[in-house]
């Protein structure tokens, strides 16, 4: 039976961990942080392109143009290492705090009977 391609194997996770350990002394004092609640992923035969945006109200459809705030271009090797690191990080988070629900409708909690909204 073929291995699930959406799950990084142990060797990939180990390679990502080894790379992270080698780069553990990165200088980040000049880094500028930003928040994004949307990412568009595109690619070419050589690269993966991640465009990060802030959508003011993601629940509503709008004709307003959304500005790309940051673009990250990765090789497929780098993208696969990123995938492995994200998979491991999210897995640890879900083990501690529970499943990250992607469907916003399932995350909304209706007020208990007798409570006001």
N, C-alpha and C positions, 0 to 999 in steps of 0.2 A: 504494500500500500504506500503511495507517495506521501512524503512528509508534508505537513501543512506549511505552505510557503509564507503564511502570515506570521508564523512563529519562528523567531531566530533560534538556531540550535545552540547547544552549549559552547561549541567552539567559537561561534560568533560572539557570544556574550563574553567569553574569556578574552578574546582579542580586543573587544571594546574596553574591557576593564584594564587590560595591560596598557593600551594606548592612553587611557585616562591617567593611569599611575605615572607613566613617563612624562605626561604633560601637567603634572600636579603643581608645578611651580610657575604657572602662567601669571603674568602681570596683568591685573585688571583694574588698576587705579584710575585709568583714563576711560574706562568703558562707560557708555551712555545706555541706560536701560530704556525700554519702551514696552508698552502693553499692546497685545493684539488679541482680538477675539475671533479673527477669521484668518485663514491662510489658504492661498490658492497654490496648488502644486501643479507645475507643468514640467515638461522636459524635452530633451532632444536625445539623439542617440548617445551623446557624450556626457550630458549634464542633467541634473535635477534642479529646478528653479522653485524656490519658496518665496512667495510674495505675502508679506504680513500686513494686515489692515486692521483698523479700528472701525467697526460698524456701529454707529451711534445707537441704533435700536434694531438689533438683529431679528426681533420678532415681527417687524413690519417691513413689507416690501416698499422700496422707495426708488424713484427715478434719479435721486441725488447721486452724483458721482462720489465714489469712495476712493480716497487717495491711498495709494500704496505707501506705507511708512518705511518699510525695510524690505530689501530683497537679499536673499542668500542663495548663492549658486554653489552647488556641490557636485563632485564627481559621484558616480553611482557607488563607488567604494565608500566615500564619506557618508553618503545618504544611508547606506546599509548599516554603517557603524552608528549613525544617529538613530536609526530605527531600533537597533538592538539596545542602545542606551535608554531610549524613551520607553521601550517595552519593559525593560527591567525596572525603571523608575516608577512607572505606572503600576506595575505588578506589586511592588513593595507598598505603594500608597493604598492600593485596593486591599491588600492583606491586612493593613492596619485600620483603615477607615471604611472599607466596604467598596462595592462596585461603583465606578464612575459612570453614571447614567448619562448617555448622550441625548436622549429624547427629552427636551425641555418640558414637555407635557407631563412626563412621568416624574419629573423633579418637583413640580408644583405640589404643594401640600394644601389640601382643602382645609379650611378652619373646622375645628371640632364643633359638633352640634352645640348651639347656645353661645358660641363665641362670635364676635363680630369680625368681619374681614378687614 
